[in-house]
Each structure stands twice: as structure tokens, then as C-alpha cells.
Amino acid sequence: MILIFTIVLIILLMTDWMQTRFISKHPELFSEINIILGVHPSLNAVNLYFSICIVATVIFSKLSPETLAIVVCSALIILEGFVTIRNYKNGVRMTLP
């Protein structure tokens, strides 16, 4: 069961990653609200941040008790869902690597 939650979360993280790359490439139009990345993050910072997030998600899902992993992944799925939908509504598109 946790595998499904992990996959959904990774898909949303990858969507957010590609949107954040778009934000990074268009600093005159958009700014980032993630306090870790800062207002105008570099592509390298964006790539490093989301790479770490995805690896951490996989490790957490594997090592945590299933109930805890499902609860945490569910909360992050809701958060990432809101973020990616808000970005899209604000005109942020996805930039592939």
C-alpha cells in the first residue's frame, strides 16, 4: 500500500520540480515561495533540492512503519497537490531538464 502513496508523492514532487525549474528560468515573471530555495533559486539549487527530496521520500517510505509512512506521504501529497495546482493557475508551466 505504501508503494502507491510513495509513487504518487514522487510524481507530484517531480511536477513541482519541473515547475520550479520554470520559475528559476523566469525570475522576471515568477518568484519562489519555498524558504529553503529562496526567492530566485538557481537551477543547480532546484535540482539538488528536489533530488534530495525524492531520495529522502524513498528512504523514509522504506524505513518507517507503514502507518507512519502513509500518514506522512498523505500529508505531503496534499501539500504538493495544492502547490502544483496553485503554480499552474498562476501561469507556471513545466521545464524539462
C-alpha beads as a LAMMPS data file, in Angstrom:
LAMMPS data file: protein, C-alpha beads

97 atoms
96 bonds

1 atom types
1 bond types

-500.0 500.0 xlo xhi
-500.0 500.0 ylo yhi
-500.0 500.0 zlo zhi

Masses

1 110.0

Atoms # bond

1 1 1 0.000 0.000 0.000
2 1 1 2.787 2.448 0.857
3 1 1 4.225 1.916 -2.623
4 1 1 1.205 3.643 -4.193
5 1 1 1.473 6.630 -1.833
6 1 1 5.203 6.886 -2.479
7 1 1 4.756 6.793 -6.256
8 1 1 2.021 9.463 -6.167
9 1 1 4.188 11.682 -3.967
10 1 1 7.200 11.251 -6.252
11 1 1 5.107 12.151 -9.308
12 1 1 3.915 15.326 -7.567
13 1 1 7.458 16.163 -6.433
14 1 1 8.676 15.755 -9.998
15 1 1 5.880 18.021 -11.244
16 1 1 6.811 20.637 -8.632
17 1 1 10.477 20.199 -9.628
18 1 1 9.753 20.954 -13.284
19 1 1 7.555 23.923 -12.324
20 1 1 10.263 25.265 -10.033
21 1 1 12.774 24.951 -12.880
22 1 1 10.406 27.138 -14.929
23 1 1 10.269 29.673 -12.069
24 1 1 14.069 29.627 -11.886
25 1 1 14.371 30.283 -15.627
26 1 1 11.874 33.188 -15.484
27 1 1 12.863 35.289 -12.428
28 1 1 11.406 38.410 -14.071
29 1 1 7.931 36.808 -14.029
30 1 1 7.877 34.498 -11.005
31 1 1 9.364 34.082 -7.567
32 1 1 9.645 31.001 -5.407
33 1 1 7.902 30.831 -2.009
34 1 1 9.900 27.851 -0.690
35 1 1 12.019 29.399 2.077
36 1 1 14.722 26.754 1.674
37 1 1 15.251 27.607 -2.009
38 1 1 14.863 31.371 -1.676
39 1 1 13.026 33.809 -3.943
40 1 1 15.084 33.258 -7.107
41 1 1 16.880 29.904 -6.847
42 1 1 19.457 28.738 -9.355
43 1 1 18.780 25.667 -11.488
44 1 1 21.517 23.835 -9.594
45 1 1 19.853 24.606 -6.261
46 1 1 16.459 23.488 -7.594
47 1 1 17.886 20.245 -8.981
48 1 1 19.779 19.457 -5.778
49 1 1 16.790 20.244 -3.537
50 1 1 14.309 18.062 -5.413
51 1 1 16.816 15.238 -5.877
52 1 1 17.304 15.153 -2.124
53 1 1 13.530 15.320 -1.519
54 1 1 12.860 12.346 -3.782
55 1 1 15.670 10.226 -2.335
56 1 1 14.534 11.129 1.202
57 1 1 10.952 10.168 0.308
58 1 1 12.034 6.728 -0.877
59 1 1 14.265 6.132 2.149
60 1 1 11.582 7.334 4.588
61 1 1 8.937 5.153 2.947
62 1 1 11.189 2.093 3.133
63 1 1 12.433 2.559 6.707
64 1 1 9.337 3.912 8.504
65 1 1 6.475 1.860 9.858
66 1 1 3.817 1.618 7.135
67 1 1 1.147 3.567 9.038
68 1 1 3.503 6.460 9.730
69 1 1 4.764 6.451 6.159
70 1 1 1.197 6.538 4.792
71 1 1 0.213 9.431 7.076
72 1 1 3.306 11.485 6.208
73 1 1 3.074 10.720 2.473
74 1 1 -0.632 11.606 2.508
75 1 1 0.068 14.975 4.127
76 1 1 2.842 15.685 1.618
77 1 1 0.627 14.594 -1.300
78 1 1 -1.987 17.142 -0.198
79 1 1 0.674 19.855 0.164
80 1 1 2.308 19.109 -3.194
81 1 1 -1.112 18.890 -4.851
82 1 1 -2.003 22.383 -3.649
83 1 1 1.407 23.755 -4.639
84 1 1 1.387 22.345 -8.161
85 1 1 -2.220 23.394 -8.816
86 1 1 -1.528 26.924 -7.496
87 1 1 1.577 27.156 -9.651
88 1 1 -0.356 26.068 -12.727
89 1 1 -3.154 28.568 -12.058
90 1 1 -0.526 31.309 -11.723
91 1 1 0.895 30.502 -15.160
92 1 1 3.848 28.377 -14.093
93 1 1 4.496 25.623 -16.605
94 1 1 6.986 22.761 -16.545
95 1 1 10.524 22.861 -17.861
96 1 1 12.141 19.514 -18.529
97 1 1 15.827 19.000 -17.808

Bonds

1 1 1 2
2 1 2 3
3 1 3 4
4 1 4 5
5 1 5 6
6 1 6 7
7 1 7 8
8 1 8 9
9 1 9 10
10 1 10 11
11 1 11 12
12 1 12 13
13 1 13 14
14 1 14 15
15 1 15 16
16 1 16 17
17 1 17 18
18 1 18 19
19 1 19 20
20 1 20 21
21 1 21 22
22 1 22 23
23 1 23 24
24 1 24 25
25 1 25 26
26 1 26 27
27 1 27 28
28 1 28 29
29 1 29 30
30 1 30 31
31 1 31 32
32 1 32 33
33 1 33 34
34 1 34 35
35 1 35 36
36 1 36 37
37 1 37 38
38 1 38 39
39 1 39 40
40 1 40 41
41 1 41 42
42 1 42 43
43 1 43 44
44 1 44 45
45 1 45 46
46 1 46 47
47 1 47 48
48 1 48 49
49 1 49 50
50 1 50 51
51 1 51 52
52 1 52 53
53 1 53 54
54 1 54 55
55 1 55 56
56 1 56 57
57 1 57 58
58 1 58 59
59 1 59 60
60 1 60 61
61 1 61 62
62 1 62 63
63 1 63 64
64 1 64 65
65 1 65 66
66 1 66 67
67 1 67 68
68 1 68 69
69 1 69 70
70 1 70 71
71 1 71 72
72 1 72 73
73 1 73 74
74 1 74 75
75 1 75 76
76 1 76 77
77 1 77 78
78 1 78 79
79 1 79 80
80 1 80 81
81 1 81 82
82 1 82 83
83 1 83 84
84 1 84 85
85 1 85 86
86 1 86 87
87 1 87 88
88 1 88 89
89 1 89 90
90 1 90 91
91 1 91 92
92 1 92 93
93 1 93 94
94 1 94 95
95 1 95 96
96 1 96 97
